Amino acid sequence: MTVETLQRALADRLEAVAERAGAPRPFEPVHWQRDGGRHGGGMRLVTGDTAVFDRASVNVSAVHYDDLLEKRLSCATALSTIVHPRHPRAPSMHMHISHTQMRGADGAPGRGYWRMMADLNPSMPDPGQTERFRAALKAAVPAHYAAAAAQGDRYFHIPALGRHRGVAHFYLEGFDSGDFAADRARAERLGRAVIETYGALLDESYAAHGAPTADEKAAQLAYHTLYLFQVLTLDRGTTSGLLVHDQNDVGILGSLPSHVDRDLLARWREKVPPPQGALVDGLVAALSDASPSPVDVPAKKALAAVVRDHYRAHPEALALQARGDIVPPTVANHR
């Protein structure tokens, strides 16, 4: 397995969904580099603003620091993807599979570990689809499913709103069985199960539902606002990526939907603990006052700057972010 293989497989499956739904469009490649390519980079396949997809980003990255032995991070390779369909009755999906190799104090290879995540995120949950997605995850990684589901439920909980981001969560953090080949095969099974199952759910959703109603669109906009709120105030992976460098802000925030309800986001300011109210204020200010407010490239750059500035000013607030059973290495570990 390579992450590029899974990336292409997912993009192909999503393109097939769009074609069957009558709105074919290929994903477009976007390349980015870390330090001008000296320390790697990545390529994401993207689409959006179509009749089938609101936003979809399938990103592969590979960074390395062979020439910077003082860095704790030696290298990391990742597949990270988010799909937000256009129709409110079609669920969003997030998947992340990565392997990270740390460096020992003497510059020698240190600990390596996997991060495997998959979650189904509908704006209007369908119990049957939820159970099928959970069953696919369990069949792919049966020995670790219970622990991963429990850790995912913990990580994707939003305390300020008293709810979860999604309905089915799988999260293995800092995973290393000691058998690299077996772990790689486990990661591939998870990825392929998600691709196959999610593609089928999307096909079904577009075949079963006609034009969305105003109420369905309103429910989706509220959910997309919640999604942005969770990613920018709680998600450790997003925050770490933004703090480590500013060379891929648009890609890191590729998980965000195209539009949100700015007024709803502002009302959640009173629900977060200090100093996160200042963060919510900054996020609201970074969005236009259009209704709904677009999360376009300029908005993503502004939102990234808000997050970065907030945690540099309030590093203690990192302790308020989401966590599973294992807290991943902090930004400081990667520098």
Secondary structure as UniProt FT lines:
FT   HELIX           3..20
FT   TURN            21..22
FT   STRAND          28..33
FT   HELIX           35..37
FT   TURN            38..39
FT   STRAND          40..48
FT   STRAND          53..64
FT   TURN            66..67
FT   TURN            69..70
FT   STRAND          73..85
FT   TURN            88..89
FT   STRAND          92..103
FT   TURN            105..106
FT   STRAND          109..121
FT   HELIX           127..140
FT   HELIX           142..144
FT   HELIX           145..155
FT   STRAND          157..158
FT   TURN            159..162
FT   STRAND          163..164
FT   STRAND          168..175
FT   HELIX           180..208
FT   HELIX           214..233
FT   HELIX           236..244
FT   HELIX           249..252
FT   HELIX           253..255
FT   STRAND          259..260
FT   HELIX           262..267
FT   HELIX           268..271
FT   TURN            274..275
FT   HELIX           276..286
FT   STRAND          293..294
FT   HELIX           297..313
FT   HELIX           315..320
FT   HELIX           331..334
//
